[in-house]
Every structure is written in structure tokens, then in C-alpha cells.
Amino acid sequence: MIDPEHDLPIQKQAEALEISRSTVYYQPRPISDEDLWLMRRIDELHLNYPFAGSRMLRDLLWQQGLKVGRRHIKTLMRRMGIEAIYRKPNTSKPAPGHRIYPYLLRGLAVTRPNQVWAMDITYIPMAHGFVYLAAVVDWFTRRVLAWKLSITMETSFCIEALEEALSRNEKPEIFNTDQGSQFTSEAFTGRLKKEGIDISMDGKGRWRDNVFVERVWKSIKYEEVYLHAYESVHEARTSISRYIEFYNTVRPHSSLKALTPDQVYFNRLPESLAA
């Protein structure tokens, strides 16, 4: 979203997007092949055992004959943007100046498309690096409405995905995210408020509040990402795009009575399918 040729200085563009100017000039440092492989293993374990912290992940890796220290695992987890999920005291701390919104979905019957959208970010391994995937998902149908890849976890690529979802679909009543700084930023929440959309945020460390997005991640990773070693961001984008098209239009979902997300999204179904 930063345009070096724009009349507005890069500093002002960065301030408008609520990102640091240094990020604009960011050049990622090379990561060893050993660490990239280890991050892939950590990602797989985290997907299956989201409650596992660095100590448990170390022990699980040791069981597989991989002798790696806990501190190194913690460093890689920070780089990947993941953490163990469990109830912790005094954790609802947004980024400075960012407001946390209440969780609106507890006890709510979600019975139709565009009633609730959800969004999240996940780590995507490649052959010689990694990227982050952000996606907007319709809660009722599991349909991926929009998605973007980025080499950093900045707010801008999340806003791009949000804008694309809004431009192509009827806007939702409620939009749910976690408490990540990308989603609590005024640039992101302000866009939702401008559309009159109610904002909902998961309890800190409560992955089940956004469980349907977690299921989407599991499908994308086990059926697409883990089967390939992308050589470039372009290859990752092309391959993931192809899979998401398959996921939306061809892949049957047991939770949707063997229908596809597109079939449910574009054809209103009985409330018996409600989440």
C-alpha cells in the first residue's frame, strides 16, 4: 500500500497506515535452512497442539530425536507469530492506544451468510523462507471471502484483504478477530465502524472463540501448504489461490452436509445448518 512515487512522503503514508517507517525499508535477514525446517515442524505441532508452549514443544521435538533448546524454540515462535493458547491472568493488553472490543458471539446462533465474518493471520512455510497469510472467512459457510500474503505482519495487508472482501460481498453484521495489534489498530477498526459493522474480539488466548478460522487453516495447510515447498512468494500465491478456489467451489464439507462453501453461501439454507 506504500507508493514511493506518491506525492505524499513515505513517512506520512506510513503514519496513515499506522506502521513504522522502518518497516517500509525492511529487508528480511536470511534464516538458516535448519531453522526454516524447524519452524515448519513447530507450525505442524502448534496446529495440532495449540496449548503447547515452548517447553512442551521442546519435549515433543526431543521425542522425535530433535535436540533443540527451549529458548531457541521461543525465538522461532515469536518470529512465526504464534504462542501457546491457555487461560492466563492479566493478558488483555492491547497495543498502546488500541481499544479491545468485547466478544459478541458467545451464545449467538449464526444462521446465515454474512451474519458474521472472521479474520486471522497464519504462518506459511516456503522452501527458503516464509510468508504470512491473512484471510476473511464467512463464519456460517466457511467460505474464504478474501485473502492476502505478506512478508511481514503489518496492518496494511489485513486492510487490503478486508477491503477486497467488502467490495465483493454484502457486508456482515459482526466482524470477529483476535486481539492482534493489526486488528485493534484504528486504521482497521475505523474501516469497520465506517461500514456500521459491529466489532467482536476473541478473549486473549482463547483460540476456540475463532475456531472456524482455525479449521480453515488446518485444511489449507494439510491439503495444500505442507504438500509443497514454494520457491517464491509468487509461487506460493499462485498455488494457494488455486487451492482456495478448490476449497470454496469443489471441496465438500461434512459440517455443511457435504456441500461446498460456495453452494451454501450463494443459496440460503435452513437453520438446521447453523453453527
C-alpha positions as CSV (number, residue, x, y, z in Angstrom):
1,M,0.0,0.0,0.0
2,I,3.1,2.3,0.3
3,D,3.7,4.1,-3.0
4,P,7.2,5.5,-3.3
5,E,6.1,7.6,-6.3
6,H,3.2,9.2,-4.5
7,D,3.3,13.0,-3.7
8,L,2.7,12.2,0.0
9,P,6.0,11.5,1.7
10,I,6.7,7.9,2.8
11,Q,6.7,8.9,6.4
12,K,3.2,10.3,6.1
13,Q,2.0,7.3,4.2
14,A,3.4,5.0,7.0
15,E,1.7,7.2,9.7
16,A,-1.6,7.0,7.9
17,L,-1.3,3.1,7.8
18,E,-0.1,3.0,11.4
19,I,3.1,1.2,10.5
20,S,6.7,2.2,11.3
21,R,8.7,3.9,8.6
22,S,11.5,1.3,9.1
23,T,9.1,-1.4,8.0
24,V,8.8,0.2,4.6
25,Y,12.6,-0.3,4.1
26,Y,12.6,-3.7,5.8
27,Q,14.9,-6.4,4.3
28,P,14.5,-9.7,6.0
29,R,17.7,-11.4,7.3
30,P,18.4,-14.8,5.8
31,I,17.3,-17.7,8.0
32,S,19.2,-20.9,8.0
33,D,17.7,-24.0,6.3
34,E,17.8,-25.8,9.7
35,D,15.7,-23.1,11.3
36,L,13.3,-23.0,8.4
37,W,12.8,-26.8,8.7
38,L,12.4,-26.5,12.5
39,M,9.8,-23.7,12.1
40,R,7.9,-26.0,9.8
41,R,7.9,-28.7,12.4
42,I,6.8,-26.2,15.1
43,D,4.0,-25.0,12.9
44,E,2.7,-28.5,12.4
45,L,2.9,-29.3,16.2
46,H,1.2,-25.9,17.1
47,L,-1.6,-26.7,14.6
48,N,-2.3,-30.0,16.4
49,Y,-1.5,-28.9,19.9
50,P,-2.3,-25.2,20.2
51,F,-1.9,-25.4,24.0
52,A,1.7,-26.4,23.8
53,G,4.2,-23.8,24.9
54,S,8.0,-23.8,24.2
55,R,8.7,-26.3,26.9
56,M,6.2,-28.9,25.6
57,L,7.2,-28.2,22.0
58,R,10.8,-28.9,23.0
59,D,9.8,-32.2,24.6
60,L,7.7,-33.2,21.6
61,L,10.7,-32.4,19.3
62,W,13.0,-34.4,21.6
63,Q,10.7,-37.4,21.2
64,Q,11.3,-37.1,17.5
65,G,15.1,-37.1,18.1
66,L,15.5,-33.3,17.5
67,K,17.6,-31.8,20.3
68,V,16.8,-28.1,20.4
69,G,16.7,-25.7,23.3
70,R,13.6,-24.1,24.7
71,R,15.0,-20.5,24.2
72,H,15.6,-21.2,20.6
73,I,12.1,-22.5,20.2
74,K,10.7,-19.4,21.9
75,T,12.7,-17.2,19.5
76,L,11.3,-19.0,16.4
77,M,7.7,-18.9,17.8
78,R,8.0,-15.1,18.1
79,R,9.2,-14.9,14.5
80,M,6.2,-17.1,13.4
81,G,3.7,-15.0,15.4
82,I,2.4,-18.0,17.5
83,E,2.1,-18.6,21.2
84,A,0.6,-21.3,23.4
85,I,-3.1,-20.9,24.0
86,Y,-4.3,-21.2,27.6
87,R,-6.1,-19.1,30.1
88,K,-3.7,-16.5,31.6
89,P,-4.2,-13.7,34.2
90,N,-4.0,-10.0,33.1
91,T,-3.4,-10.7,29.4
92,S,-6.0,-8.4,27.7
93,K,-3.4,-5.8,26.9
94,P,-3.9,-4.2,23.5
95,A,-1.1,-2.3,21.7
96,P,-0.6,1.1,23.3
97,G,-3.6,3.3,22.4
98,H,-5.6,0.4,20.9
99,R,-9.0,-0.4,22.1
100,I,-10.1,-4.0,22.8
101,Y,-13.8,-4.8,21.9
102,P,-16.0,-7.4,23.6
103,Y,-16.6,-10.9,22.2
104,L,-20.1,-10.8,20.7
105,L,-20.5,-14.4,19.6
106,R,-20.9,-16.3,22.8
107,G,-24.4,-17.9,22.8
108,L,-25.2,-16.3,19.4
109,A,-26.9,-18.5,16.8
110,V,-25.2,-17.9,13.5
111,T,-27.8,-19.0,10.9
112,R,-27.0,-17.3,7.6
113,P,-24.2,-16.0,5.3
114,N,-22.8,-12.5,6.0
115,Q,-24.1,-12.5,9.6
116,V,-20.6,-13.0,11.0
117,W,-17.2,-12.7,9.3
118,A,-13.9,-13.6,11.0
119,M,-10.3,-12.9,10.2
120,D,-7.0,-14.2,11.2
121,I,-3.3,-14.5,10.2
122,T,-1.2,-17.6,9.9
123,Y,2.4,-18.6,9.2
124,I,3.1,-20.2,5.7
125,P,6.4,-22.0,5.3
126,M,8.3,-22.0,1.9
127,A,11.3,-23.8,0.7
128,H,13.7,-20.9,1.5
129,G,11.7,-18.6,3.7
130,F,8.1,-17.9,4.9
131,V,5.2,-15.5,4.5
132,Y,2.1,-14.7,6.4
133,L,-1.5,-15.4,5.2
134,A,-4.4,-13.3,6.2
135,A,-7.9,-14.4,5.3
136,V,-11.5,-13.2,5.8
137,V,-13.9,-16.1,6.3
138,D,-17.7,-16.2,6.4
139,W,-18.5,-17.9,9.8
140,F,-21.7,-19.7,8.7
141,T,-20.5,-21.1,5.3
142,R,-16.7,-21.3,6.0
143,R,-16.2,-19.6,2.6
144,V,-12.9,-17.7,2.2
145,L,-14.1,-14.3,1.1
146,A,-10.7,-12.7,0.6
147,W,-7.0,-13.3,1.4
148,K,-3.6,-11.7,1.1
149,L,0.1,-12.8,1.6
150,S,2.7,-10.6,3.2
151,I,6.4,-11.0,4.2
152,T,5.6,-9.1,7.4
153,M,2.6,-9.0,9.8
154,E,1.7,-5.4,9.3
155,T,-1.8,-3.9,9.4
156,S,-1.7,-2.9,5.7
157,F,-2.2,-6.3,4.2
158,C,-5.0,-7.1,6.6
159,I,-6.8,-3.9,5.5
160,E,-6.3,-4.9,1.8
161,A,-8.0,-8.3,2.5
162,L,-10.8,-6.5,4.3
163,E,-11.3,-4.0,1.5
164,E,-11.4,-6.8,-1.1
165,A,-14.0,-8.8,1.0
166,L,-16.2,-5.7,1.4
167,S,-16.0,-4.8,-2.3
168,R,-17.1,-8.3,-3.4
169,N,-19.7,-9.3,-0.9
170,E,-22.6,-8.0,1.2
171,K,-21.1,-6.6,4.4
172,P,-21.5,-8.6,7.6
173,E,-23.3,-7.6,10.8
174,I,-20.4,-8.7,13.0
175,F,-16.7,-8.9,12.3
176,N,-14.7,-11.1,14.7
177,T,-10.9,-11.2,15.1
178,D,-8.3,-11.9,17.8
179,Q,-6.6,-9.1,19.8
180,G,-3.6,-8.8,17.5
181,S,-2.3,-5.3,17.0
182,Q,-3.2,-5.4,13.3
183,F,-6.9,-5.8,14.2
184,T,-7.0,-3.5,17.2
185,S,-5.4,-0.6,15.2
186,E,-7.6,2.4,14.5
187,A,-6.9,2.0,10.8
188,F,-8.6,-1.4,10.8
189,T,-11.4,-0.9,13.3
190,G,-12.1,2.5,11.8
191,R,-12.8,0.9,8.5
192,L,-15.3,-1.5,10.1
193,K,-17.0,1.3,12.1
194,K,-17.3,3.3,8.9
195,E,-19.4,0.5,7.4
196,G,-21.5,0.2,10.6
197,I,-20.2,-3.3,11.3
198,D,-20.2,-4.5,15.0
199,I,-16.7,-5.4,16.1
200,S,-16.1,-8.6,18.1
201,M,-12.7,-9.8,19.5
202,D,-11.7,-13.1,21.0
203,G,-10.7,-13.4,24.6
204,K,-6.9,-13.3,24.8
205,G,-5.5,-16.8,24.4
206,R,-9.0,-18.3,23.5
207,W,-8.5,-19.9,20.1
208,R,-11.9,-21.6,20.3
209,D,-13.6,-18.2,20.0
210,N,-12.4,-18.2,16.4
211,V,-12.4,-21.9,15.9
212,F,-13.8,-21.9,12.4
213,V,-10.9,-19.9,11.1
214,E,-8.6,-22.4,12.8
215,R,-10.3,-25.2,10.9
216,V,-9.8,-23.3,7.6
217,W,-6.0,-23.0,8.4
218,K,-5.8,-26.7,9.1
219,S,-7.4,-27.5,5.7
220,I,-5.2,-25.1,3.8
221,K,-2.0,-26.4,5.5
222,Y,-2.6,-30.1,5.4
223,E,-4.2,-30.2,2.0
224,E,-2.0,-27.6,0.3
225,V,0.9,-25.9,2.1
226,Y,2.5,-28.9,3.7
227,L,2.4,-30.8,0.3
228,H,4.5,-28.2,-1.4
229,A,7.8,-26.3,-1.0
230,Y,7.2,-23.0,-2.6
231,E,10.2,-21.5,-4.2
232,S,8.9,-17.9,-4.2
233,V,6.2,-15.7,-2.9
234,H,4.7,-15.7,-6.4
235,E,4.6,-19.5,-6.5
236,A,3.0,-19.6,-3.0
237,R,0.4,-17.0,-4.0
238,T,-0.5,-18.9,-7.2
239,S,-0.7,-22.3,-5.6
240,I,-2.7,-21.1,-2.5
241,S,-5.0,-19.2,-4.9
242,R,-5.7,-22.4,-6.8
243,Y,-6.4,-24.3,-3.5
244,I,-8.7,-21.7,-2.1
245,E,-10.7,-21.8,-5.3
246,F,-11.0,-25.6,-4.9
247,Y,-11.8,-25.1,-1.2
248,N,-14.7,-22.7,-1.9
249,T,-16.1,-24.3,-5.1
250,V,-15.3,-28.1,-5.1
251,R,-14.3,-29.4,-1.7
252,P,-17.4,-30.8,0.2
253,H,-17.6,-30.1,4.0
254,S,-19.1,-32.5,6.4
255,S,-20.3,-29.7,8.6
256,L,-22.2,-28.3,5.5
257,K,-23.8,-31.7,4.8
258,A,-21.3,-32.4,2.0
259,L,-22.0,-29.1,0.3
260,T,-19.3,-26.6,-0.7
261,P,-18.9,-23.2,0.9
262,D,-20.0,-21.5,-2.3
263,Q,-23.2,-23.7,-2.5
264,V,-24.2,-22.6,1.0
265,Y,-23.1,-19.0,0.7
266,F,-25.0,-18.3,-2.5
267,N,-28.1,-20.4,-1.7
268,R,-29.7,-19.6,1.7
269,L,-30.2,-22.9,3.6
270,P,-32.3,-24.0,6.5
271,E,-31.3,-23.0,10.1
272,S,-30.5,-26.7,10.7
273,L,-27.1,-25.9,9.3
274,A,-26.4,-23.2,11.8
275,A,-23.1,-23.2,13.6
